[in-house]
Amino acid sequence: MSDAPSSSVEFRREGGSTNDPPEGCRSRSGSSSSSGSLVGEAEEDYCENSPWVFIPEPMFTKIFLYLEPRDMLNAGQTCKRWNKLSRDDYIWRKYFQREFNVDTNIGLKPGAESWRSEFKRLTDNVPMVMTDVLTNHSHQVLHVSFSHNGKMFATCSKDGFVIVWNSAYPSTIRDSYDMRKLSWKYTQFSQFNQSDTLLLVSGVHFGSPHSTSGEIAVFTVQNGFRLRCRVTNRPYDIFGTWFSDQHLLSGDLHWLAHLVSSSILWLNKANQEVDSEHTPIRNQLYKFYNRNASSIRAIMVANCPWLGDEKKDEEGAEGPSTSDAAGQKPTTEDEEDDRRIGNPLSHYQMNQDQAMDNMYRAGRVFIPDIDLDFPYVPLENNDYASPIHYLDEYRREYEDSYYESSDDCLDDDDDQEDDDMSETEDLDNLCPKYLIFSTGSKTYTPHQIGFKRISSVNFPRRVDPGPSLKERIALRDRQRELEVIMREMSQEEIRLQYILQNETPPMEANWANYEAVADRFDKVDKLIDLHGHIIGMGLSPDHRYLYVNSRPWPKNYVIRNPLEPPPIAQEIDIHVIDLMTLKKVGTMLRAHKAYTPNTECFFIFLDVCDNYVASGAEDMHAYLWDRYYGVCLTKYQHDDVVNSVAFNPRDNEMLVTTSDDYEIKIWRSLSQAKKLGIQPVGKAIEFRKLKSRTTTCH
């Protein structure tokens, strides 16, 4: 029996071989024969004393289960009967569950051809081979992002540069820019717009050690890499994001009182070169109330076309319950409506027998909610990352959402070159969206995910010029005169003056009392408290699911001082939220690691593609999970913290990781590396939890 690792399994063509059968099974004429045609063939074609001829198929299956996949494939080349048995899907299901540690209750992924094809996918089509190591940055590499067409990716670093790379092998520098020329301390985040004509780059300004000042720059990508506009962004860990192809979001923070502030989100034009001073270039989108020193951070926008259907269904009815970051309690999962508006159940629960299939397809079987608040249990095996545990409804909906892609609302044309499209047209017929962000209400560290539904925006076409300069000077002088007069008057005299003029005396707002000032702020539609420090978020390609990195707090911890956040675990959890129901549908507990103290701001980015989920970690590795089966498949080595990961959106078999070790590593699948004729630089570490053969075969 071969001791070669199962990852090197070579999947041969389906036809198999008619090589000689095992010893004692040859025909008298010396030619090999197929034991699969025993019935009706001449007895002399087989050796009468061969035990292999009379072994029933169930016994063969049991014998094959003792073999490694590679050995079984080799055995399948012996004769037609063995070849047929080596392709039996029952055997491959057992292999699959054993090799990848998949729960036996999880069925075959909807749309998959067979267990054998799934085994092949997780063996040959997972990014596993390190094909490039890019060392052009001279400091920690904080972030990586891909263009939508998959032809480029951008990296940000503490060296102050943003670099745009060609993603074809071998990767080469396409463009770069030193943001230190603009008084930036470093670059921290980037994002391509939908048409891949513009690149948003977010960074941190030079300043005092505790400064939160940041800026967003927009560069043209086509027809030269040039700076197009700059937008202030405060605090810098808002990052910024594209709202549409020609508009982006930024933030601003205003302190109102002790521990109380306001976060304003601005809608900005990506092209701020206007012909008239009366042409607006930005407009206030939302103004949120923050308490306990918290603020809005890490904003992103999800395209949610199903929200348009919900709006139609809810006409004439009371709107969805809302929750804000201050005065109202977040809606609990038990209080939510389980009705899946506009998204009929489409996939039956795969681990049930065939008799239940029709009931599941019709959506008549009730699946109770599962409590995802598992107790804290440290990993016994530090070399193994735990799986993502999904509710059954996630797998029923996987790959068959009511809307197949959020891009239905957008023009995704790779050949589009008109980067000067009308900004007003860009906001017409807007796809319903969710504004998603991290925030807090108990302490300043982000521990809640906020959701705000966006159905339309009002962007003024012209700015009111207001008073002339002469009129403004006169108004200012009059105000100064009034201030001098009022300083000489008592409070009672001032009150009487307002009464005589039929005016209400001005009152200082009590900012600490949210109920008294709530009408001055926008409400948050939904808050989900993760009871831990949120350090990363990523959307699935169809914008249906939100994956969140969080470091949990101790259970039942009481926060007494908002400026002293709870201690956080070293292990990172991943939470999965369905944006159609705004419910948690999956959780992965205590897997990859982080060590930064709870008092410091940090971010570990994760990324989601059609088949996989990947995340950085502070244990000098990145990790990859299969989205459907939830199991961890591999980890990628670096020499320091892995800050960011990104899949090529047009090629799930390509992954880029960036690290504090100043390196960018590109990983491709075994099949892709072979196809491109790439000589691997190294290989990632696979997770295979091999059980004893005795246990497996019973």
Secondary structure, DSSP 8 states (H G I E B T S, - for coil): -----GGG-----TT------STT---TTS----GGG-TTS-GGGS-TT-GGGG--HHHHHHHHTTS-HHHHHHHTTS-HHHHHHHT-HHHHHHHHHHHTT--TT----TT---HHHHHHHHHHSSS-EEEEEE---SS-EEEEEE-TTSSEEEEEETTSEEEEEE-SSS-EEEEEEEGGGGTEEEEEEEEE-TTSSEEEEEEEES--TT---EEEEEEE-TTS-EEEEEEEESSGGG--EESSSSEEEEEEEEEEETTEEEEEEEEEES----S-TTS--EEEEEEEEE-TT---EEEEEEE-THHHHHHHHTTTS-------SSSS----GGGS----TT----S--TTS-GGGHHHHHHT-S--------------S-TT-----EE-HHHHHHTT--SSS-GGGGS---TT---TT--HHHHTTT---EEEEEEE-SSSSS--EEEEEEES-----SS----S-HHHHHHHHHHHHHHHHHHHTS-HHHHHHHHHHTT--------TT-HHHHGGGS---SEEEE-SEEEEEEEE-TTS-EEEEEEEE--TT-----TTS-----SB-EEEEEETTTTEEEEEE-S-SB--S-TTS-----EEE-SSEEEE-BSSSEEEEEETTT--EEEEEE-SS-EEEEEEETTEEEEEEEEETTS-EEEEE-HHHHHHHT---SEE-EE------HHHHT-
